Amino acid sequence: MSSRRKQKQQQRLEEASGAPPAEYEYVTPDPKTKITWPRTSAGIDDSKFVCIWPNNLDSKKSLVLGRRIPVAAACDDPIVEEMSEVCQFLKLAHVVEPYKLYPREALRYGRLKVQLLDDNGDPVHEDVPTRKALCAKMGELIPKLQIRKKRQQREKELVQQQEAGGPGGGQGAGAGGGKKKGKKKGRR
């Protein structure tokens, strides 16, 4: 009997709050999601494409962590959207896989698969015949992108808000964070 009462209470709460029923719960995104460019090539076979991860271009990473080009040619903290923007500028067919995780770093999302060679084995774009040349070109063009400048501006403002004690910001007086005090355990 108590379970019926709980069910009715749950139904009343859902109706009153306007919340969707339990069947519409959040579902994690599919890690196999692919975004192709150009859009007309949705059924493209990307098995021959070259994989490029954001770590391949990150100047903060070491060679062991995945950087593939010299630090002078790399850029700070690239993201997959910026890499895709450069490929669109170069008119290279590519596939963005935003939910792929970099194997060497668990919290780094995104992978880009780019078509460098056509069916005959010739380079699609004369400026970027190899993966290394494409990475160097991306490292050169990404800092000049407008979307990158906007992203860095937003991140800078967010850091300033957190330092000023904005929402979710710094600690107040008496918030703790010090060493625990109390009875010492063990033999002395």
C-alpha positions as CSV (number, residue, x, y, z in Angstrom):
1,M,0.0,0.0,0.0
2,S,2.8,2.4,0.8
3,S,4.3,1.9,-2.7
4,R,1.0,3.0,-4.3
5,R,1.1,6.1,-2.2
6,K,4.6,6.8,-3.2
7,Q,3.7,6.4,-6.9
8,K,0.8,8.8,-6.6
9,Q,3.0,11.3,-4.8
10,Q,5.6,11.1,-7.5
11,Q,2.9,11.6,-10.2
12,R,1.5,14.7,-8.4
13,L,5.1,16.1,-8.1
14,E,5.7,15.6,-11.8
15,E,2.4,17.2,-12.7
16,A,2.9,20.2,-10.4
17,S,6.5,20.9,-11.4
18,G,5.9,20.4,-15.1
19,A,8.9,18.1,-15.3
20,P,8.9,15.5,-18.0
21,P,8.1,11.9,-17.1
22,A,11.0,9.6,-16.1
23,E,11.1,8.1,-19.6
24,Y,12.7,11.3,-20.9
25,E,15.8,11.1,-18.8
26,Y,19.2,12.4,-20.0
27,V,21.0,10.0,-22.2
28,T,24.8,10.3,-22.7
29,P,25.9,11.1,-26.2
30,D,26.9,8.3,-28.5
31,P,30.7,8.2,-28.8
32,K,30.4,7.1,-32.4
33,T,28.8,10.4,-33.5
34,K,30.4,11.7,-36.7
35,I,30.1,15.1,-38.3
36,T,31.3,15.2,-41.9
37,W,32.4,18.1,-44.0
38,P,31.2,18.7,-46.7
39,R,27.8,17.8,-45.5
40,T,26.9,16.1,-48.8
41,S,29.4,13.4,-48.1
42,A,27.6,11.9,-45.1
43,G,28.2,8.3,-46.3
44,I,31.9,8.8,-46.8
45,D,34.3,5.9,-46.0
46,D,36.8,7.4,-43.6
47,S,38.9,4.3,-43.1
48,K,41.7,5.8,-45.3
49,F,41.6,9.2,-43.6
50,V,44.4,10.4,-41.3
51,C,43.6,10.9,-37.6
52,I,44.6,14.1,-35.9
53,W,44.1,14.7,-32.2
54,P,44.3,18.1,-30.5
55,N,47.3,16.9,-28.5
56,N,49.2,16.6,-31.8
57,L,49.1,20.4,-32.1
58,D,49.3,21.4,-28.4
59,S,52.5,23.3,-27.6
60,K,52.1,22.5,-23.8
61,K,52.4,18.8,-24.5
62,S,55.6,16.8,-24.7
63,L,56.4,14.4,-27.5
64,V,55.6,11.6,-25.1
65,L,52.1,13.0,-24.5
66,G,51.4,13.2,-28.3
67,R,52.8,16.4,-29.8
68,R,53.8,15.7,-33.4
69,I,55.3,19.0,-34.5
70,P,58.0,21.4,-33.1
71,V,56.9,23.7,-30.2
72,A,57.5,26.7,-32.5
73,A,55.0,25.5,-35.0
74,A,52.4,24.3,-32.4
75,C,49.7,26.4,-30.7
76,D,48.3,26.5,-27.1
77,D,45.3,24.3,-26.3
78,P,43.6,23.7,-29.7
79,I,40.1,22.2,-29.9
80,V,38.6,20.0,-32.5
81,E,36.2,22.8,-33.8
82,E,39.2,25.0,-34.5
83,M,41.0,22.2,-36.3
84,S,37.8,21.6,-38.4
85,E,37.6,25.3,-39.2
86,V,41.2,25.2,-40.7
87,C,40.3,22.1,-42.7
88,Q,37.2,23.9,-44.1
89,F,39.5,26.8,-45.1
90,L,41.8,24.4,-46.9
91,K,38.8,22.7,-48.5
92,L,39.8,19.3,-47.1
93,A,37.1,16.6,-46.6
94,H,37.1,15.6,-43.0
95,V,35.1,13.9,-40.2
96,V,34.8,15.4,-36.7
97,E,34.3,12.9,-33.9
98,P,33.6,15.1,-30.9
99,Y,33.1,12.4,-28.3
100,K,36.3,10.3,-28.9
101,L,38.7,10.3,-26.1
102,Y,42.4,10.6,-26.6
103,P,44.0,7.3,-25.4
104,R,46.9,8.9,-23.5
105,E,44.8,11.6,-21.7
106,A,41.4,10.6,-20.5
107,L,39.9,14.1,-20.3
108,R,40.8,15.3,-23.8
109,Y,37.8,15.0,-26.1
110,G,37.7,15.1,-29.9
111,R,39.3,13.6,-33.0
112,L,39.6,14.8,-36.6
113,K,39.9,12.4,-39.5
114,V,41.2,14.2,-42.7
115,Q,41.4,13.0,-46.3
116,L,44.9,13.9,-47.4
117,L,45.2,11.6,-50.5
118,D,42.7,11.0,-53.2
119,D,41.9,7.5,-54.7
120,N,45.0,7.6,-56.9
121,G,47.3,8.3,-54.0
122,D,47.9,12.0,-55.0
123,P,47.7,14.7,-52.4
124,V,44.2,16.4,-52.3
125,H,45.8,19.8,-51.4
126,E,49.3,20.7,-52.6
127,D,50.2,22.6,-49.4
128,V,49.5,19.7,-47.1
129,P,50.7,16.4,-48.6
130,T,51.4,14.8,-45.3
131,R,50.1,14.6,-41.7
132,K,53.1,16.6,-40.4
133,A,52.6,19.3,-43.0
134,L,48.9,19.5,-42.1
135,C,49.6,19.8,-38.3
136,A,52.2,22.6,-39.0
137,K,49.6,24.4,-41.2
138,M,47.0,24.0,-38.4
139,G,49.4,25.3,-35.8
140,E,50.0,28.4,-38.0
141,L,46.4,29.1,-38.8
142,I,44.5,28.3,-35.5
143,P,45.8,31.3,-33.5
144,K,44.4,33.6,-36.3
145,L,40.9,32.2,-36.1
146,Q,38.0,34.4,-34.8
147,I,36.3,31.6,-33.0
148,R,39.6,31.0,-31.1
149,K,39.9,34.6,-30.1
150,K,36.2,34.6,-28.8
151,R,36.8,31.4,-26.9
152,Q,39.9,32.8,-25.2
153,Q,38.1,36.0,-24.3
154,R,35.3,34.0,-22.7
155,E,37.8,31.9,-20.7
156,K,39.6,35.0,-19.6
157,E,36.4,36.6,-18.3
158,L,35.4,33.4,-16.5
159,V,38.8,33.3,-14.7
160,Q,38.4,36.9,-13.7
161,Q,34.9,36.3,-12.3
162,Q,36.2,33.3,-10.3
163,E,39.1,35.4,-8.9
164,A,36.7,38.2,-7.9
165,G,34.5,35.8,-6.0
166,G,31.8,35.5,-8.5
167,P,29.3,32.5,-8.7
168,G,31.1,29.4,-7.5
169,G,34.2,31.4,-6.9
170,G,36.8,31.6,-4.1
171,Q,36.6,30.6,-0.5
172,G,35.1,32.7,2.2
173,A,36.4,33.1,5.7
174,G,36.1,30.0,7.8
175,A,35.5,27.8,4.7
176,G,38.1,25.4,6.0
177,G,40.7,23.9,3.7
178,G,43.2,23.7,6.6
179,K,44.7,20.7,8.3
180,K,42.2,18.6,10.4
181,K,42.7,18.9,14.1
182,G,41.7,16.4,16.7
183,K,42.8,13.5,18.7
184,K,46.0,11.9,17.3
185,K,45.6,8.2,16.5
186,G,48.1,5.4,17.1
187,R,50.7,4.9,19.8
188,R,53.1,7.6,20.7
